């Protein structure tokens, strides 16, 4: 497994990836239990970017949301 930076117009994120000849698999160091895949390295990068966006959004909402009890 190797580490690489994913490039996007907004920012770069680190990811860990593996190529098993048929499929690219990758994860994010900040969310190692979640994986993404792609048929090409470019598809993997896009899926990791989406995964990072979704998980970061969930974390942000989780921290801000409060439940008021009667």
C-alpha positions as CSV (number, residue, x, y, z in Angstrom):
1,X,0.0,0.0,0.0
2,X,1.2,3.5,-0.8
3,X,0.1,7.0,0.3
4,X,-0.7,9.7,-2.2
5,X,-2.3,13.1,-2.1
6,X,-5.6,13.5,-3.9
7,X,-5.7,16.9,-5.7
8,X,-8.9,18.9,-5.9
9,X,-9.6,22.5,-6.7
10,X,-10.3,23.2,-3.0
11,X,-7.6,21.3,-1.1
12,X,-5.6,18.1,-1.0
13,X,-6.3,15.1,1.2
14,X,-4.2,12.1,2.0
15,X,-5.3,8.6,1.1
16,X,-4.0,5.0,1.2
17,X,-4.5,2.9,-1.9
18,X,-3.9,-0.5,-3.4
19,X,-4.1,-1.8,-7.0
20,X,-5.1,-5.5,-7.3
21,X,-5.0,-5.4,-11.1
22,X,-8.8,-5.3,-11.5
23,X,-9.9,-2.7,-8.9
24,X,-8.3,0.2,-7.1
25,X,-9.2,0.3,-3.3
26,X,-8.5,3.2,-1.0
27,X,-9.2,4.7,2.4
28,X,-8.7,7.9,4.2
29,X,-6.4,8.0,7.3
30,X,-9.0,10.0,9.2
31,X,-11.7,7.4,8.4
32,X,-9.8,4.1,8.1
33,X,-12.9,1.9,8.6
34,X,-14.5,3.3,5.4
35,X,-13.2,2.2,1.9
36,X,-13.8,3.4,-1.6
37,X,-13.1,1.7,-4.9
38,X,-12.7,2.5,-8.6
39,X,-11.9,0.8,-11.8
40,X,-9.2,3.4,-12.5
41,X,-7.0,5.5,-10.2
42,X,-8.9,8.6,-11.3
43,X,-12.2,7.0,-10.4
44,X,-10.8,6.0,-7.0
45,X,-9.7,9.6,-6.4
46,X,-13.2,10.9,-7.2
47,X,-14.8,8.3,-4.9
48,X,-12.4,9.1,-2.1
49,X,-13.1,12.8,-2.5
50,X,-16.9,12.1,-2.3
51,X,-16.3,9.8,0.7
52,X,-14.3,12.5,2.5
53,X,-17.0,15.1,1.8
54,X,-19.8,12.9,3.1
55,X,-18.0,11.7,6.2
56,X,-16.7,15.2,7.1
57,X,-20.3,16.6,6.7
58,X,-21.7,13.8,9.0
59,X,-19.0,14.6,11.6
60,X,-19.8,18.3,11.4
61,X,-23.5,17.7,11.9
62,X,-22.9,15.2,14.7
63,X,-20.9,17.8,16.6
64,X,-23.4,20.6,16.2
65,X,-26.7,18.8,16.6
66,X,-28.3,18.7,20.1
67,X,-31.5,17.1,21.2
68,X,-33.7,19.1,23.6
69,X,-35.6,17.0,26.1
70,X,-39.0,18.2,27.5
